Amino acid sequence: MKFQVEDVTVYFPYDHIYPEQYAYMLELKRALDAKGHCLLEMPTGTGKTIALLSLITSYTLSKPQNPVKLIYCTRTVHEMEKTLAELKVLHNYQVKHLGPQAQILAVGLSSRKNLCVNPTVLAAENRDSVDAACRKLTASWVRALAAENPNVPTCEFFEQYEKAGSGAVLPPGVYTLQDLRAYGKQRGWCPYFLARHMVQFSNVVVYSYQYMLDPKVAGIISKEMQKESVVVFDEAHNIDNVCIEALSVSVRRQTLEGARRNLSKMQHEIERFKATDADRLRKEYNRLVEGLAQGGNLPLTDTWLQNPALPEDILKEAVPGNIRKADHFVHVLRRLVQYLEGRLETENVEKEGPVGFVASISTHAGIDQKTLKFCYDRLHSLMMTLEITDTDEFLHIQTICDFATLVGTYTRGFSIIIEPFDERMPHIPDPVLQLSCHDASLAIKPVFDRFQSVVITSGTLSPIDLYPRLLNFHPVVSRSFTMSLTRDCICPMVLTRGSDQLPVSTKFDMRSDLGVVRNYGRLLLEMVSVVPDGVVCFFVSYSYMDGIVNSWNENGILKEIMQHKLVFIETQDVVETTLALDNYRKACDCGRGAVFLSVARGKVAEGIDFDRHYGRLVIMFGIPFQYTLSKILLARLEYLRDTFQIKEGDFLTFDALRQAAQCVGRVIRSKADYGMMIFADKRYSRHDKRSKLPGWILSHLRDAHLNLSTDMALHIAREFLRKMAQPYDKAGSVSGRKTLLSQEDLEKMGESIADEMLR
């Protein structure tokens, strides 16, 4: 369908649109017109992605004189593929209506592991090994050697791509990762480098958060992007955690041992070069004296992860004299590693600010702040000079230089925390030194400053007013949408006590209480006897799930549950969990029904959908608070309180309830779907906790469902399932609550429609 949103003609590839999609487009357009940033919360299963893509691509088509580039950031490769598949449908529709002028180039970009087509490189087991295997075949010095000696292996795909030169381009179209691999195989070109090259010419780019937020990766990939771009962070409820991880580094004993091995190998290489090619080391020294960072533009294959500090914090000056010579630099790194080893010997938890830590390094190891700042760039230069290709072996020394550069660059928003053991396993010595970033706004600030519009959107952004404070920005539009439904297909309940009227909670002093464990087991047992198909349960942690499942097994509850449905459990092993999920789906498909036991902050809670019969009920056992004794969390809470005036309790509750909302939101993935949500913890009945849930869940949570026992919840579940079994009117034309709008409806009702429908 085709309709107007103010002065923009929107091309939408389906015959009907939801009212909230139309309202979402209106708000998004206002943000684009104002060239500002926006926060938009839209319920899961209401077509957020297609609404975004339709509006932004149509906006560009209606303003050809200043086209807008769309940079769409997702969390997982699976989400990237889904987004590109939606865009393909939309693109075909636009081309059908407008002809060749609607053609765009849209590219998905991922790591070599997901794009490489060379079988010898793909044989490596993890991402770092694939990167190193690629470098061994494509580095400029390897190719120079191969030109003289044909026995030196190179990558045929990359050689063909290089041979094609400026002719190696992608024709217009939408390319998923699979399409890129297929096109690369067909033309004999390397899909990874082709995609990297085409990113700057694309109208739409879809890639991972890290490519935009992690300075090491963004420095290579995103620095070419023009200011007139719209950056979208989809599923961005955890964006503050991604920003913090991008600037945090952990150093363990294994890291330091690996770094020592790396330094010995480098020293050996330096000695070899001194004997065979001393001129090479002299050239590098002269280049550093002149202050040329990396000797001009490097070939694409030699590009390295960029400096871990943010672009405006990197010093634009020559490398200090004491680390210009390769020998001297290796010696400085040895002293740094030795100092860090000494710090890890502690028996007490230590917390220090970057200023004190740098002063201590200067006193004990004789390394000043400026030298620390340049460690990462100097290491990069040395690795290039020594022609090191097996980069996966040098990850440890990279981590140390990463740490040194960050600790030397930042004085605020960071802490150094040294823990001699994990508090949950105090008898196992496992010392770790962590440079922990507390300020999420640091990593995202360059994105807000550089691009004209940044859209942060998700199904769970409540309370929406906390995000501008956490990320330190001013949105021009901040809006939370509700779900327009013809029937109440969501049934949230708060269960506060078992059938025996004993309260249930995962509060620390209650969680191991036998009454609570028994009541949780009884709740699941009663529910599996009446709910058809799939039931998904979320626990607050792996250890709690293990304990409770063991108890259920001992007192026979698990056996009774398995008479009704099969039970599958998420583990920390990705392969095992994937297998369990596949079998869970098979059990639901064949009518046997199944229960999936999962963890609130695990992999399943974030990226897996339990739509249709795969999830008719989700039970959230407890409130998934973070481990509140964690030293890193305590330091971050202190920083948030002092800097942004965010109270500790407010942040912890907000963080726990966004995780809970994310878990229960897995069951509703479209309006034709239906499902029940049980919040099994007496604390959910308190208004201060409950009010932090998204509006689209709260609007269906009736007062009568706020303080239930197991038998009452069972009665409500039976009634709800009976009601859902009746035929229903999808468009809402009978009930008068229109939830599907055609082109004629939009034209008839004009611009007031969105406000009317969503009041």
MIRO-549823 format. One line per field, with one value per residue (C-alpha): residue number from 1; residue in one letter; y negated, x negated, z negated. Coordinates in steps of 0.1 Angstrom, whole numbers, always signed. Layout:
<recs>
i c(NUM,...);
aa c(A,...);
Y c(Y,...);
X c(X,...);
Z c(Z,...);
</recs>
This chain:
<recs>
i c(1,2,3,4,5,6,7,8,9,10,11,12,13,14,15,16,17,18,19,20,21,22,23,24,25,26,27,28,29,30,31,32,33,34,35,36,37,38,39,40,41,42,43,44,45,46,47,48,49,50,51,52,53,54,55,56,57,58,59,60,61,62,63,64,65,66,67,68,69,70,71,72,73,74,75,76,77,78,79,80,81,82,83,84,85,86,87,88,89,90,91,92,93,94,95,96,97,98,99,100,101,102,103,104,105,106,107,108,109,110,111,112,113,114,115,116,117,118,119,120,121,122,123,124,125,126,127,128,129,130,131,132,133,134,135,136,137,138,139,140,141,142,143,144,145,146,147,148,149,150,151,152,153,154,155,156,157,158,159,160,161,162,163,164,165,166,167,168,169,170,171,172,173,174,175,176,177,178,179,180,181,182,183,184,185,186,187,188,189,190,191,192,193,194,195,196,197,198,199,200,201,202,203,204,205,206,207,208,209,210,211,212,213,214,215,216,217,218,219,220,221,222,223,224,225,226,227,228,229,230,231,232,233,234,235,236,237,238,239,240,241,242,243,244,245,246,247,248,249,250,251,252,253,254,255,256,257,258,259,260,261,262,263,264,265,266,267,268,269,270,271,272,273,274,275,276,277,278,279,280,281,282,283,284,285,286,287,288,289,290,291,292,293,294,295,296,297,298,299,300,301,302,303,304,305,306,307,308,309,310,311,312,313,314,315,316,317,318,319,320,321,322,323,324,325,326,327,328,329,330,331,332,333,334,335,336,337,338,339,340,341,342,343,344,345,346,347,348,349,350,351,352,353,354,355,356,357,358,359,360,361,362,363,364,365,366,367,368,369,370,371,372,373,374,375,376,377,378,379,380,381,382,383,384,385,386,387,388,389,390,391,392,393,394,395,396,397,398,399,400,401,402,403,404,405,406,407,408,409,410,411,412,413,414,415,416,417,418,419,420,421,422,423,424,425,426,427,428,429,430,431,432,433,434,435,436,437,438,439,440,441,442,443,444,445,446,447,448,449,450,451,452,453,454,455,456,457,458,459,460,461,462,463,464,465,466,467,468,469,470,471,472,473,474,475,476,477,478,479,480,481,482,483,484,485,486,487,488,489,490,491,492,493,494,495,496,497,498,499,500,501,502,503,504,505,506,507,508,509,510,511,512,513,514,515,516,517,518,519,520,521,522,523,524,525,526,527,528,529,530,531,532,533,534,535,536,537,538,539,540,541,542,543,544,545,546,547,548,549,550,551,552,553,554,555,556,557,558,559,560,561,562,563,564,565,566,567,568,569,570,571,572,573,574,575,576,577,578,579,580,581,582,583,584,585,586,587,588,589,590,591,592,593,594,595,596,597,598,599,600,601,602,603,604,605,606,607,608,609,610,611,612,613,614,615,616,617,618,619,620,621,622,623,624,625,626,627,628,629,630,631,632,633,634,635,636,637,638,639,640,641,642,643,644,645,646,647,648,649,650,651,652,653,654,655,656,657,658,659,660,661,662,663,664,665,666,667,668,669,670,671,672,673,674,675,676,677,678,679,680,681,682,683,684,685,686,687,688,689,690,691,692,693,694,695,696,697,698,699,700,701,702,703,704,705,706,707,708,709,710,711,712,713,714,715,716,717,718,719,720,721,722,723,724,725,726,727,728,729,730,731,732,733,734,735,736,737,738,739,740,741,742,743,744,745,746,747,748,749,750,751,752,753,754,755,756,757,758,759);
aa c(M,K,F,Q,V,E,D,V,T,V,Y,F,P,Y,D,H,I,Y,P,E,Q,Y,A,Y,M,L,E,L,K,R,A,L,D,A,K,G,H,C,L,L,E,M,P,T,G,T,G,K,T,I,A,L,L,S,L,I,T,S,Y,T,L,S,K,P,Q,N,P,V,K,L,I,Y,C,T,R,T,V,H,E,M,E,K,T,L,A,E,L,K,V,L,H,N,Y,Q,V,K,H,L,G,P,Q,A,Q,I,L,A,V,G,L,S,S,R,K,N,L,C,V,N,P,T,V,L,A,A,E,N,R,D,S,V,D,A,A,C,R,K,L,T,A,S,W,V,R,A,L,A,A,E,N,P,N,V,P,T,C,E,F,F,E,Q,Y,E,K,A,G,S,G,A,V,L,P,P,G,V,Y,T,L,Q,D,L,R,A,Y,G,K,Q,R,G,W,C,P,Y,F,L,A,R,H,M,V,Q,F,S,N,V,V,V,Y,S,Y,Q,Y,M,L,D,P,K,V,A,G,I,I,S,K,E,M,Q,K,E,S,V,V,V,F,D,E,A,H,N,I,D,N,V,C,I,E,A,L,S,V,S,V,R,R,Q,T,L,E,G,A,R,R,N,L,S,K,M,Q,H,E,I,E,R,F,K,A,T,D,A,D,R,L,R,K,E,Y,N,R,L,V,E,G,L,A,Q,G,G,N,L,P,L,T,D,T,W,L,Q,N,P,A,L,P,E,D,I,L,K,E,A,V,P,G,N,I,R,K,A,D,H,F,V,H,V,L,R,R,L,V,Q,Y,L,E,G,R,L,E,T,E,N,V,E,K,E,G,P,V,G,F,V,A,S,I,S,T,H,A,G,I,D,Q,K,T,L,K,F,C,Y,D,R,L,H,S,L,M,M,T,L,E,I,T,D,T,D,E,F,L,H,I,Q,T,I,C,D,F,A,T,L,V,G,T,Y,T,R,G,F,S,I,I,I,E,P,F,D,E,R,M,P,H,I,P,D,P,V,L,Q,L,S,C,H,D,A,S,L,A,I,K,P,V,F,D,R,F,Q,S,V,V,I,T,S,G,T,L,S,P,I,D,L,Y,P,R,L,L,N,F,H,P,V,V,S,R,S,F,T,M,S,L,T,R,D,C,I,C,P,M,V,L,T,R,G,S,D,Q,L,P,V,S,T,K,F,D,M,R,S,D,L,G,V,V,R,N,Y,G,R,L,L,L,E,M,V,S,V,V,P,D,G,V,V,C,F,F,V,S,Y,S,Y,M,D,G,I,V,N,S,W,N,E,N,G,I,L,K,E,I,M,Q,H,K,L,V,F,I,E,T,Q,D,V,V,E,T,T,L,A,L,D,N,Y,R,K,A,C,D,C,G,R,G,A,V,F,L,S,V,A,R,G,K,V,A,E,G,I,D,F,D,R,H,Y,G,R,L,V,I,M,F,G,I,P,F,Q,Y,T,L,S,K,I,L,L,A,R,L,E,Y,L,R,D,T,F,Q,I,K,E,G,D,F,L,T,F,D,A,L,R,Q,A,A,Q,C,V,G,R,V,I,R,S,K,A,D,Y,G,M,M,I,F,A,D,K,R,Y,S,R,H,D,K,R,S,K,L,P,G,W,I,L,S,H,L,R,D,A,H,L,N,L,S,T,D,M,A,L,H,I,A,R,E,F,L,R,K,M,A,Q,P,Y,D,K,A,G,S,V,S,G,R,K,T,L,L,S,Q,E,D,L,E,K,M,G,E,S,I,A,D,E,M,L,R);
Y c(+0,-36,-65,-99,-107,-145,-154,-119,-92,-60,-27,+1,+37,+51,+45,+34,+15,+14,-19,-18,-14,-45,-64,-51,-64,-99,-102,-89,-114,-142,-132,-130,-165,-179,-162,-150,-118,-98,-70,-48,-19,+3,+36,+69,+84,+51,+48,+23,+32,+29,-4,-18,-6,-18,-53,-59,-45,-64,-96,-93,-87,-118,-140,-130,-162,-153,-115,-99,-69,-43,-25,+3,+19,+53,+74,+108,+122,+138,+104,+89,+116,+110,+72,+77,+102,+76,+49,+72,+75,+37,+30,+53,+35,+0,+10,+24,-9,-34,-15,-18,-51,-32,-9,-10,+9,+26,+46,+67,+67,+93,+108,+129,+161,+153,+141,+160,+185,+199,+235,+235,+203,+215,+247,+226,+231,+195,+160,+149,+180,+173,+136,+148,+175,+148,+125,+153,+154,+118,+96,+73,+88,+124,+113,+96,+129,+149,+127,+139,+174,+192,+218,+193,+198,+169,+166,+170,+151,+121,+121,+121,+93,+72,+80,+67,+34,+6,+30,+51,+36,+49,+42,+25,+48,+61,+85,+108,+125,+156,+135,+120,+154,+167,+136,+139,+176,+168,+140,+155,+124,+122,+113,+99,+73,+66,+59,+37,+17,+13,+1,-35,-34,-17,-33,-9,+9,+35,+46,+53,+28,+33,+18,-15,-15,+3,-23,+5,+17,-15,-32,-8,-4,-34,-63,-68,-71,-105,-128,-127,-92,-78,-53,-28,-7,+20,+41,+14,+21,+32,+6,-9,+25,+28,-7,+2,+35,+18,-2,+24,+48,+79,+92,+126,+147,+165,+132,+122,+156,+154,+118,+130,+157,+130,+107,+135,+143,+106,+103,+133,+118,+84,+102,+121,+88,+72,+99,+101,+68,+41,+15,+23,+16,-17,-28,-22,-42,-71,-71,-72,-101,-120,-112,-93,-72,-41,-51,-65,-45,-8,+18,+30,+64,+50,+29,+36,+30,-7,-24,-14,-50,-72,-93,-127,-114,-100,-121,-135,-137,-116,-85,-92,-87,-59,-34,-43,-16,+19,+33,+5,+9,+46,+39,+14,+40,+65,+41,+34,+72,+77,+48,+63,+97,+82,+65,+98,+114,+95,+114,+86,+69,+36,+7,-23,-52,-55,-85,-66,-35,-54,-71,-37,-23,-54,-48,-11,-4,-37,-40,-74,-82,-93,-61,-41,-61,-51,-14,-2,-22,-13,+24,+21,+5,+31,+60,+46,+41,+77,+89,+110,+127,+152,+124,+149,+159,+123,+116,+115,+87,+68,+70,+56,+27,+22,+19,-4,-28,-31,-36,-62,-81,-83,-98,-98,-72,-42,-21,+5,+34,+63,+94,+124,+149,+150,+144,+171,+196,+182,+215,+213,+186,+169,+134,+109,+72,+53,+19,+13,-16,-29,-56,-43,-78,-77,-51,-64,-102,-101,-85,-112,-140,-127,-116,-138,-113,-83,-61,-40,-15,+17,+35,+28,-7,-14,-37,-56,-87,-69,-62,-99,-102,-70,-79,-116,-129,-150,-132,-154,-126,-101,-80,-46,-30,-6,+24,+21,+55,+68,+93,+94,+119,+112,+123,+111,+123,+117,+148,+139,+172,+210,+230,+234,+195,+194,+163,+171,+150,+154,+129,+141,+151,+169,+185,+218,+221,+256,+241,+217,+244,+267,+240,+231,+268,+271,+240,+255,+289,+274,+252,+280,+300,+273,+253,+269,+270,+251,+236,+215,+208,+182,+184,+156,+174,+207,+217,+211,+231,+260,+260,+259,+286,+309,+303,+310,+342,+354,+348,+363,+331,+333,+368,+357,+327,+351,+372,+341,+326,+332,+310,+293,+271,+243,+248,+225,+246,+231,+264,+282,+253,+253,+290,+286,+259,+280,+309,+286,+273,+309,+319,+288,+296,+332,+323,+339,+305,+294,+272,+251,+241,+210,+182,+145,+131,+161,+164,+177,+147,+123,+136,+166,+162,+186,+176,+194,+229,+227,+204,+204,+196,+180,+181,+157,+173,+143,+108,+111,+86,+85,+100,+70,+78,+76,+50,+38,+32,+14,-9,-16,-24,-48,-66,-68,-82,-109,-118,-114,-114,-80,-62,-27,-11,-28,-15,+20,+23,+8,+32,+63,+54,+47,+82,+97,+78,+91,+127,+125,+106,+137,+153,+126,+122,+111,+100,+134,+150,+153,+162,+159,+143,+153,+131,+155,+133,+114,+83,+78,+68,+37,+6,-7,+26,+33,-2,+2,+28,+17,-1,+26,+53,+30,+21,+58,+64,+61,+53,+86,+104,+87,+109,+145,+179,+210,+222,+188,+185,+219,+208,+177,+197,+221,+192,+174,+205,+211,+176,+177,+209,+190,+176,+140,+110,+100,+66,+55,+43,+60,+48,+13,+15,+13,+29,+33,+3,+4,-24,-36,-38,-59,-83,-86,-92,-116,-125,-124,-86,-76,-98,-84,-48,-49,-71);
X c(+0,-10,+0,-11,-28,-28,-48,-64,-48,-54,-57,-46,-48,-16,+21,+28,+9,+13,+23,-8,-30,-15,-19,-55,-62,-48,-71,-101,-95,-93,-127,-142,-128,-142,-176,-176,-177,-147,-137,-108,-93,-71,-56,-71,-52,-38,-61,-86,-114,-93,-78,-113,-126,-96,-96,-133,-137,-106,-119,-151,-130,-109,-140,-164,-184,-197,-195,-198,-219,-205,-229,-209,-226,-215,-227,-230,-236,-202,-185,-207,-194,-158,-162,-177,-150,-123,-142,-143,-105,-102,-127,-110,-77,-92,-109,-76,-59,-86,-108,-146,-147,-138,-168,-192,-222,-218,-246,-249,-284,-298,-331,-353,-339,-304,-315,-346,-343,-378,-376,-411,-404,-370,-385,-397,-375,-369,-366,-402,-417,-397,-410,-445,-442,-429,-458,-483,-470,-462,-488,-507,-541,-527,-514,-547,-566,-541,-548,-584,-578,-546,-548,-537,-499,-476,-438,-424,-392,-412,-436,-406,-390,-422,-426,-391,-402,-376,-354,-347,-314,-280,-251,-221,-200,-196,-224,-221,-253,-242,-237,-271,-288,-269,-278,-315,-316,-300,-324,-354,-357,-362,-328,-343,-365,-339,-313,-339,-345,-309,-298,-307,-286,-255,-222,-215,-241,-231,-257,-264,-264,-302,-309,-294,-301,-335,-362,-386,-362,-344,-377,-381,-345,-324,-348,-339,-302,-287,-271,-238,-231,-203,-217,-192,-199,-173,-165,-184,-172,-207,-226,-242,-258,-272,-287,-304,-317,-333,-356,-363,-392,-399,-434,-439,-470,-466,-466,-499,-515,-504,-517,-551,-552,-542,-570,-596,-585,-586,-621,-632,-617,-635,-668,-662,-654,-685,-705,-688,-670,-681,-671,-635,-637,-656,-629,-602,-622,-626,-589,-580,-604,-586,-553,-537,-512,-511,-531,-503,-474,-477,-464,-429,-443,-467,-443,-443,-418,-420,-430,-406,-402,-376,-386,-388,-408,-437,-468,-478,-515,-547,-553,-574,-612,-615,-594,-604,-631,-616,-639,-630,-592,-594,-613,-587,-559,-579,-581,-543,-535,-557,-540,-505,-517,-527,-493,-475,-493,-470,-448,-423,-399,-414,-397,-416,-409,-429,-449,-462,-469,-489,-509,-516,-528,-551,-566,-571,-576,-589,-563,-547,-511,-521,-540,-509,-487,-508,-511,-484,-495,-531,-523,-504,-533,-557,-535,-534,-572,-578,-552,-533,-503,-491,-474,-452,-484,-491,-457,-472,-497,-470,-448,-476,-482,-445,-444,-475,-461,-427,-441,-465,-438,-409,-408,-370,-343,-366,-378,-405,-392,-415,-397,-418,-389,-353,-331,-307,-337,-361,-381,-393,-421,-414,-428,-415,-423,-395,-395,-358,-340,-310,-298,-278,-277,-314,-312,-280,-289,-308,-278,-254,-278,-286,-253,-223,-197,-201,-171,-171,-142,-130,-100,-113,-126,-106,-110,-118,-131,-161,-178,-186,-202,-222,-234,-236,-217,-186,-160,-137,-111,-106,-75,-61,-34,-6,+7,+40,+58,+93,+91,+70,+44,+19,+27,+1,+6,-13,-15,-25,-18,-13,+18,+8,+9,-29,-45,-69,-100,-136,-147,-181,-168,-138,-150,-163,-132,-117,-82,-91,-109,-78,-53,-73,-73,-36,-29,-47,-31,+5,-2,-16,+16,+38,+17,+13,-20,-50,-58,-89,-103,-129,-150,-172,-205,-221,-230,-195,-180,-204,-195,-157,-157,-178,-152,-123,-140,-146,-110,-94,-79,-100,-88,-52,-58,-74,-42,-25,-54,-90,-115,-145,-171,-194,-230,-261,-272,-259,-258,-239,-214,-208,-202,-177,-159,-156,-142,-118,-104,-100,-81,-58,-53,-43,-18,-37,-42,-74,-88,-120,-139,-160,-179,-169,-203,-212,-213,-177,-162,-178,-175,-151,-114,-88,-60,-27,-25,-61,-52,-17,-28,-60,-67,-93,-105,-116,-130,-163,-184,-221,-245,-244,-277,-297,-325,-321,-283,-288,-314,-291,-261,-283,-293,-257,-246,-274,-274,-238,-219,-204,-196,-211,-176,-161,-188,-188,-150,-150,-177,-160,-126,-138,-153,-120,-100,-125,-119,-81,-80,-94,-59,-40,-55,-24,+12,+26,+5,+17,-1,-1,-28,-32,-54,-60,-73,-55,-76,-59,-27,-45,-37,-73,-85,-56,-54,-88,-73,-65,-32,-19,-22,-8,+22,+33,+25,+58,+60,+78,+46,+21,+22,+29,+23,+16,+52,+65,+39,+50,+86,+77,+55,+83,+107,+82,+74,+111,+116,+86,+100,+130,+128,+119,+121,+86,+94,+116,+144,+171,+160,+153,+116,+99,+65,+58,+60,+62,+51,+88,+90,+59,+71,+106,+93,+65,+37,+57,+59,+28,+38,+74,+64,+38,+56);
Z c(+0,+5,-18,-29,-62,-62,-30,-25,-3,-22,-3,-26,-12,-29,-23,-59,-85,-123,-139,-161,-130,-115,-148,-150,-115,-124,-154,-135,-107,-132,-146,-110,-102,-133,-126,-162,-182,-194,-218,-206,-226,-205,-217,-203,-174,-160,-129,-142,-117,-86,-98,-103,-70,-50,-65,-62,-26,-15,-32,-11,+21,+14,+8,+36,+34,-1,-5,-39,-45,-69,-92,-110,-140,-153,-182,-164,-130,-131,-136,-108,-83,-94,-88,-54,-44,-54,-34,-3,-3,-7,+20,+45,+38,+42,+75,+88,+81,+90,+114,+115,+96,+64,+67,+37,+25,-9,-24,-55,-70,-95,-104,-81,-98,-84,-50,-40,-11,-12,-26,-40,-61,-72,-86,-116,-147,-160,-148,-158,-141,-109,-109,-113,-86,-62,-71,-64,-28,-21,-40,-17,-25,-20,+15,+23,+15,+35,+65,+64,+52,+66,+39,+12,+7,+13,+14,+50,+41,+28,+58,+82,+63,+65,+102,+109,+93,+95,+115,+83,+74,+63,+86,+69,+47,+11,+1,-29,-41,-21,+10,+6,+3,+33,+54,+43,+53,+86,+95,+78,+56,+18,+3,-29,-13,+14,-14,-33,-1,+8,-27,-19,+14,-1,-9,-37,-58,-84,-109,-146,-175,-179,-144,-157,-194,-199,-191,-179,-152,-145,-137,-107,-95,-105,-101,-64,-71,-62,-87,-69,-82,-103,-128,-142,-173,-173,-204,-223,-258,-268,-249,-281,-288,-253,-256,-289,-276,-246,-270,-297,-298,-321,-328,-343,-351,-318,-299,-315,-309,-272,-270,-282,-255,-229,-240,-239,-203,-194,-208,-188,-156,-164,-167,-135,-116,-131,-116,-82,-76,-101,-76,-81,-119,-111,-87,-113,-139,-115,-107,-144,-149,-122,-139,-110,-128,-106,-76,-55,-42,-48,-23,-33,-42,-67,-86,-123,-151,-158,-191,-219,-230,-215,-184,-200,-230,-208,-209,-175,-181,-177,-197,-229,-224,-250,-230,-194,-193,-190,-218,-242,-236,-243,-275,-286,-280,-300,-329,-326,-326,-356,-375,-367,-379,-412,-415,-409,-439,-464,-489,-493,-470,-458,-440,-426,-402,-369,-383,-413,-393,-367,-394,-409,-375,-372,-407,-405,-368,-356,-328,-325,-314,-279,-272,-283,-260,-230,-238,-214,-184,-190,-192,-159,-142,-156,-145,-109,-109,-121,-95,-120,-105,-132,-151,-170,-190,-200,-216,-251,-244,-225,-257,-278,-254,-252,-290,-290,-264,-282,-316,-303,-284,-308,-343,-350,-346,-351,-381,-384,-405,-416,-430,-442,-437,-426,-456,-447,-448,-474,-477,-441,-436,-403,-405,-379,-373,-356,-341,-344,-325,-345,-320,-291,-276,-267,-239,-224,-226,-192,-176,-189,-179,-145,-129,-124,-138,-161,-167,-199,-197,-214,-229,-264,-271,-303,-322,-290,-309,-324,-290,-283,-317,-313,-278,-285,-254,-247,-224,-203,-204,-233,-230,-242,-221,-232,-213,-195,-198,-189,-218,-249,-237,-265,-300,-326,-362,-394,-416,-452,-470,-465,-470,-507,-510,-517,-499,-470,-462,-451,-477,-490,-524,-510,-478,-493,-516,-509,-508,-480,-460,-465,-455,-424,-414,-421,-401,-371,-376,-377,-347,-324,-331,-316,-291,-257,-237,-249,-283,-289,-324,-333,-365,-380,-375,-364,-399,-412,-383,-390,-427,-421,-394,-417,-445,-421,-410,-445,-457,-425,-411,-379,-372,-375,-352,-326,-325,-310,-289,-281,-299,-282,-300,-288,-297,-294,-264,-231,-213,-240,-242,-205,-205,-234,-216,-184,-203,-223,-190,-177,-208,-204,-167,-172,-199,-229,-244,-262,-290,-284,-315,-309,-326,-325,-314,-292,-254,-250,-269,-244,-209,-207,-199,-213,-190,-183,-199,-210,-239,-253,-288,-302,-339,-354,-387,-407,-398,-379,-399,-391,-416,-440,-458,-426,-431,-395,-399,-432,-416,-387,-410,-430,-398,-385,-419,-420,-383,-370,-404,-397,-429,-434,-440,-410,-387,-400,-398,-362,-351,-366,-352,-317,-318,-331,-304,-277,-289,-290,-257,-239,-238,-218,-183,-164,-170,-160,-187,-223,-256,-293,-315,-352,-373,-403,-431,-458,-451,-417,-436,-448,-427,-426,-410,-388,-373,-356,-332,-297,-291,-267,-295,-323,-302,-302,-339,-357,-394,-400,-387,-411,-441,-430,-445,-424,-423,-413,-385,-373,-371,-352,-328,-320,-313,-292,-270,-265,-253,-230,-214,-199,-164,-163,-141,-129,-115,-144,-120,-141,-176,-164,-176,-142,-144,-107,-85,-47,-23,-21,-60,-61,-34,-50,-85,-77,-101,-133,-129,-150,-179,-178,-175,-203,-229);
</recs>
